[in-house]
Amino acid sequence: MSNDTTEKIPLPQAPSRSEQTYAATSNRPSRLRGFLRGLRTTVVVLVLIAAAVAGGTYIARDRLAARAYVELGNAVLTADPVPVGTAAAGTVSTVGVAPQNQVSAGDELAEVTVTAPDGDPEDRVLKAPIDGIISEVNVTTGGVATPGQPVVTMYDPARLTFQASTSVDELRRLRLGMSARVTADGLDKPIVARLERVVPRVGNDPSGGGFTVVLVPDGSEVNTVRSLVPGLPFTATVDTKTAVGGTPAVNSAK
């Protein structure tokens, strides 16, 4: 009779149903956390992509809007002078007005003493030819008035314009009739104007421009403009999206 000394190795046994259930249940929170992390990462990426697209669209739109305007930063309020003088030489005896005085047509502005043909002195009264505002007293009391030279200069506040120098490149983007907005420190709101004409500048122009753009205030802006003093600086911004089909400004500069 022999002794069997071989050691018996127990075979692995499959986990019981309860063990399988426990293992599956214990892994659920880990899988859920992984899913949530992945979802969060995806959402963040999508948000970043959306922000980049929106930002790019905004920048592109902003650049397109900027190209739609031409800014003329050297606009000046300009008045056509109305000189009032005498046809004969004489001495200014009285001046009854001062700069910025508002006068009506027919108002007395000054009196000039001239020498009549018979050699006797004669007083001649200078009267305002239009309703307007005195811009300058050219000859003061006691001064000499000469033919062809103004004693008093006035202007019509209803005919003020904004004039700005411009380059040929800017002029190519403009058309007659385009709308413009004129701004300056102290103005409550922009003044609406339109591009009426282009005038070539005479003489040497160190800026390389050569043209003057004339902007006429809208009729609704007359009261605002007439309260301003000619010579003041402004910034004019022309909207190139307006006056579609209008005459190119570069063709009108003759």
C-alpha positions in Angstrom: 0.0 0.0 0.0 1.6 3.3 -1.1 1.2 6.7 0.4 0.0 9.5 -2.0 2.0 12.6 -1.0 0.9 14.9 -3.9 -0.5 18.2 -2.6 -3.9 19.0 -3.9 -4.2 22.6 -5.2 -7.7 24.0 -4.9 -9.2 25.2 -8.1 -10.2 28.8 -8.4 -13.9 29.3 -8.0 -16.0 31.8 -9.8 -17.2 34.7 -7.7 -20.6 34.3 -6.4 -23.6 36.3 -7.7 -23.5 38.6 -4.7 -19.8 39.3 -5.2 -20.4 40.2 -8.9 -23.2 42.5 -7.9 -21.0 44.3 -5.4 -18.2 44.7 -7.9 -20.5 46.2 -10.5 -22.1 48.5 -8.0 -18.8 49.7 -6.6 -17.5 50.7 -10.1 -20.5 52.8 -11.0 -19.3 56.0 -9.2 -15.9 55.8 -10.9 -17.5 55.5 -14.4 -19.9 58.3 -13.6 -17.1 60.6 -12.5 -15.2 59.8 -15.7 -18.2 60.5 -17.8 -18.8 63.9 -16.1 -15.2 64.9 -16.5 -15.4 64.1 -20.2 -18.6 66.0 -20.6 -17.2 69.0 -18.8 -14.1 69.0 -21.0 -16.3 68.9 -24.1 -18.5 71.7 -22.9 -15.5 73.9 -22.1 -14.0 73.2 -25.6 -17.3 74.1 -27.3 -17.6 77.3 -25.3 -14.1 78.3 -26.2 -14.7 77.6 -29.9 -18.0 79.6 -29.8 -16.2 82.5 -28.1 -13.4 82.5 -30.7 -15.9 82.5 -33.5 -18.0 85.2 -32.0 -14.9 87.3 -31.3 -13.7 86.9 -34.8 -17.1 87.8 -36.2 -17.2 90.9 -34.0 -13.7 92.0 -35.1 -14.5 91.5 -38.7 -17.8 93.4 -38.4 -16.1 96.2 -36.6 -13.4 96.5 -39.2 -15.9 96.5 -42.0 -17.9 99.2 -40.2 -14.7 101.3 -39.8 -13.9 101.1 -43.5 -17.4 102.4 -44.2 -16.5 105.8 -42.8 -14.0 108.5 -43.8 -13.0 110.7 -41.0 -12.0 114.3 -41.8 -10.5 115.5 -38.6 -9.6 119.0 -39.8 -13.0 120.4 -40.6 -13.5 124.2 -40.0 -16.7 126.1 -39.8 -16.5 128.6 -42.6 -18.6 131.7 -43.6 -18.8 133.4 -46.9 -17.8 137.0 -46.1 -20.1 139.9 -47.0 -18.0 143.1 -47.2 -19.6 146.5 -46.6 -17.6 149.5 -47.8 -17.7 152.7 -49.7 -17.1 153.6 -53.3 -15.2 156.8 -52.4 -12.3 157.4 -50.0 -13.1 158.9 -46.7 -12.7 158.9 -43.0 -14.7 156.6 -40.8 -16.5 158.9 -38.4 -18.5 156.4 -36.4 -18.9 152.6 -36.1 -22.1 151.3 -34.5 -21.4 147.6 -34.4 -18.9 145.1 -33.0 -17.9 141.5 -33.9 -20.7 139.0 -33.2 -23.4 141.6 -33.3 -26.5 140.4 -35.1 -28.0 142.9 -37.5 -30.9 143.0 -39.9 -30.9 144.2 -43.5 -31.0 148.0 -43.6 -29.4 148.5 -40.1 -26.8 151.3 -39.9 -23.3 149.8 -39.5 -21.0 152.8 -39.8 -20.7 156.4 -41.1 -17.9 157.6 -43.5 -17.1 161.2 -44.2 -16.0 161.6 -47.8 -15.2 164.6 -49.9 -18.0 165.6 -52.3 -17.3 166.7 -55.9 -17.8 170.3 -54.9 -15.1 169.9 -52.2 -17.5 169.9 -49.2 -17.4 167.0 -46.7 -20.3 164.6 -47.0 -21.4 161.9 -44.5 -22.4 158.5 -46.0 -24.1 155.8 -44.0 -23.1 152.2 -44.5 -26.1 149.8 -44.1 -26.3 146.0 -43.8 -27.2 144.5 -47.1 -28.6 141.3 -45.5 -29.7 139.8 -42.2 -26.5 138.5 -40.7 -23.8 138.7 -38.0 -20.8 141.0 -37.9 -17.6 139.0 -38.2 -15.1 141.9 -38.2 -14.7 145.7 -38.0 -12.0 146.3 -40.6 -11.7 150.1 -40.1 -12.2 151.7 -36.7 -13.4 155.2 -36.0 -10.9 157.7 -37.3 -9.4 155.3 -39.8 -9.3 155.8 -43.6 -11.8 153.9 -45.8 -10.6 153.2 -49.3 -12.6 152.2 -52.3 -13.0 148.4 -52.7 -12.0 147.7 -49.1 -14.5 146.7 -46.5 -15.2 148.9 -43.5 -17.2 146.1 -41.9 -17.4 142.4 -42.8 -20.5 140.3 -42.0 -21.8 136.9 -42.9 -25.1 135.1 -43.3 -25.4 132.4 -40.5 -27.8 130.4 -42.5 -25.1 129.8 -45.1 -22.3 128.5 -42.9 -20.5 125.4 -44.2 -17.9 122.9 -42.8 -14.8 122.7 -44.9 -12.1 120.0 -44.6 -9.0 119.2 -46.6 -8.7 115.7 -48.0 -6.3 113.5 -49.9 -6.9 112.0 -53.3 -7.2 108.5 -51.8 -9.9 109.7 -49.4 -11.6 111.6 -52.2 -11.9 108.4 -54.3 -14.2 106.9 -51.5 -16.5 109.9 -51.5 -19.6 110.8 -53.5 -21.6 114.0 -53.6 -24.7 113.8 -51.4 -23.1 111.5 -48.8 -24.3 112.0 -45.2 -21.8 113.3 -42.6 -21.8 113.8 -38.8 -19.8 116.8 -37.4 -18.6 116.7 -33.8 -16.6 118.9 -31.5 -16.0 119.4 -27.8 -19.0 121.3 -26.3 -21.6 120.1 -28.8 -24.5 118.3 -27.2 -25.0 116.1 -30.3 -23.4 115.6 -33.7 -24.5 118.0 -36.5 -25.9 116.3 -39.5 -24.5 117.5 -42.8 -24.1 116.4 -46.4 -21.3 116.5 -48.9 -22.2 119.2 -51.4 -19.1 119.9 -53.4 -15.3 119.5 -53.7 -13.0 122.5 -54.4 -9.4 122.2 -55.5 -7.0 124.0 -53.3 -4.6 126.5 -54.9 -1.0 126.8 -54.0 1.5 124.4 -52.4 0.0 121.9 -50.1 2.6 120.3 -47.7 0.1 117.6 -46.6 -0.1 116.2 -50.1 -3.9 116.7 -50.2 -5.0 119.3 -52.7 -8.8 119.3 -52.2 -11.4 120.8 -49.9 -14.6 119.0 -49.1 -17.6 121.3 -48.4 -20.2 119.9 -46.1 -23.6 121.8 -45.8 -25.5 121.4 -42.5 -29.0 119.9 -42.7 -31.8 122.4 -42.6 -32.8 121.2 -39.2 -29.4 122.2 -37.8 -29.5 125.9 -38.8 -30.3 127.1 -35.2 -27.4 125.1 -33.8 -24.9 126.1 -36.5 -25.8 129.8 -36.4 -24.9 129.9 -32.7 -21.3 128.7 -33.5 -18.4 131.0 -34.4 -16.7 130.6 -37.8 -13.2 129.4 -37.6 -13.8 126.8 -34.9 -12.3 123.3 -35.6 -14.5 120.2 -35.9 -14.3 116.5 -36.8 -16.4 115.4 -39.7 -17.1 111.7 -40.4 -18.6 110.8 -43.8 -20.7 107.7 -44.2 -19.7 106.1 -47.5 -22.8 103.8 -47.4 -25.0 106.7 -48.3 -25.7 108.5 -51.6 -25.5 105.2 -53.5 -25.1 105.9 -57.2 -24.2 109.5 -56.5 -21.5 111.4 -58.5 -18.0 110.4 -57.3 -16.4 113.3 -55.6 -13.2 112.8 -57.4 -15.0 113.5 -60.7 -16.5 116.7 -59.4 -13.2 118.3 -58.3 -12.6 120.5 -61.3 
